[in-house]
Amino acid sequence: MWFIIGILVGALVLGLVWLMKRNNFSLAWYEWLIGAIGALMLLFTVQNYFGSLAEVEPKAASMFLLVVGLPGLVLLALAWQLAARRVKKA
């Protein structure tokens, strides 16, 4: 499963870089940083969610989704909005 997730994440990053080069668009360093932290938090959440379910701890799995997964999604949305608003200004 993690091999496939790694291939998907790599393909998504490659697609993002290719799209940015094609459209002459760049991200600021802080947008990259916020996006990377959000993505790592989401991957960490997925791993711990399935690990907790495998150990028959559904409450721990649900709490992990809430405590780590939600902030990861917020960080990804923040990075996206920062980039979108900067592009719209220019």
C-alpha positions in Angstrom: 0.0 0.0 0.0 2.7 2.5 0.9 4.6 1.8 -2.4 1.5 2.8 -4.3 0.9 5.9 -2.1 4.6 6.9 -2.7 4.1 6.6 -6.4 0.9 8.7 -6.3 2.5 11.4 -4.2 5.6 11.5 -6.5 3.3 11.7 -9.6 1.3 14.5 -8.0 4.4 16.5 -7.2 5.8 15.9 -10.7 2.5 17.0 -12.2 2.5 20.2 -10.1 6.0 21.1 -11.1 5.3 20.3 -14.8 2.1 22.5 -14.7 4.0 25.3 -13.0 6.7 25.3 -15.7 4.1 25.1 -18.5 2.2 28.1 -17.1 5.3 30.1 -16.0 4.1 30.1 -12.5 6.1 29.8 -9.3 5.3 29.3 -5.6 6.9 31.3 -2.8 9.1 29.4 -0.3 6.5 29.6 2.4 3.8 28.2 0.2 6.0 25.2 -0.5 6.7 24.8 3.2 3.1 25.1 4.3 2.0 22.6 1.6 4.7 20.1 2.4 3.9 20.2 6.2 0.2 19.8 5.4 0.9 16.8 3.0 3.2 15.2 5.6 0.6 15.6 8.3 -2.0 13.9 6.0 0.2 11.0 5.2 1.0 10.6 8.9 -2.7 10.7 9.6 -3.5 8.0 7.0 -0.8 5.7 8.4 -1.9 6.1 12.0 -5.6 5.8 11.1 -5.1 2.4 9.4 -2.7 1.3 12.1 -5.2 2.1 14.9 -7.9 0.3 13.0 -5.7 -2.7 12.6 -5.1 -2.8 16.3 -8.9 -2.5 16.9 -8.8 1.0 18.4 -11.5 2.9 16.4 -11.7 5.7 18.9 -8.0 6.4 18.7 -8.3 6.3 14.9 -11.1 8.8 14.9 -9.3 11.1 17.3 -6.2 11.0 15.2 -8.2 12.0 12.1 -9.5 15.0 14.1 -6.3 16.1 15.9 -3.8 15.7 13.1 -5.8 15.2 9.9 -7.9 18.3 10.2 -5.0 20.7 10.7 -3.2 19.0 7.7 -6.2 19.8 5.5 -6.3 23.3 6.8 -2.6 23.8 6.0 -3.1 22.5 2.5 -6.1 24.8 1.9 -4.1 27.7 3.3 -1.2 27.0 0.9 -3.6 26.7 -2.0 -5.4 30.0 -1.1 -2.2 31.9 -0.7 -1.0 30.8 -4.2 -4.4 31.5 -5.8 -4.7 35.0 -4.3 -1.2 35.9 -5.3 -1.8 34.8 -8.9 -5.1 36.6 -9.0 -3.4 39.8 -7.9 -0.8 39.7 -10.6 
